[in-house]
Amino acid sequence: MRNLIKSAKAVLVAYFVGELVRSKGLAYGLLSLAVWLSMFIVPASLFIKGETESSLSAGVLIGSAIFLAYSTATWDWAVLLRWLMQLGILEYVIASGSSIFSHYLGTVPVSIAWYSMALAIAYTIVSVFLGPPKVVLVDPVAFVIGVVSLLIVLMAYSFMLGGTLLAAGTAGPIIEFIGWILPIATGGLTPLSIMPKPLQVVAYLTPFSYPAELLRYSLGISNPVLEPSLVVILGATYSTIFLGLSSIYLKHQVRRMLKEGVRSVALF
């Protein structure tokens, strides 16, 4: 445990210095994010009818927050393995006896900082173009469970995506489907209550829909299709199983890499 914390601390220092101090990526990244979010958020008011300005703003903000969370898990955690492979560091990390999970743990503080700034930008854009969002905490217990479930799902999702990158060495159609289409199509951007019935069934078969539904319900945005108590039970069960299976999958791919070697790495 002490070695894990020590390794995670070293990763945090290196990541912080490399990405936030010596690089201009912070300013460019936030600027491009602001432009991208503006292109995504502004047209939302054209397609959603029958809602008040404050509820529309709140719904768009929550959808943006969930999307940014999956984006952080993708690029800061899952693609971290691809970055280590490209630099030729991953083999040395494993050979040194350091746990690969220390790199996930070490990037979490920086990821939280990035996510907080991105969420602040999203809130500003929503307030300017759609009006100040009205977010009311109506169920604190459901909110806490939703946040915890989302964090577990994000970590499990990054393990699964990272293991797939190790297995394939590239980000092809399968990874794009897992990384973007599946989380968003299962209630990441819009409530399941306004989705077609077949898509609702598919969404509830995945662990991605439950945290989003709980967060929207706890903040008074929308009610879940299922009973809230059932959403809590199923969400906690699915997220725990998802984390266990994805951890096993990532460890399997690491062992496979040790036997077969590192595959060629490309983004697409």
Beta strands, then each sheet from edge to edge (+ up, - down):
end
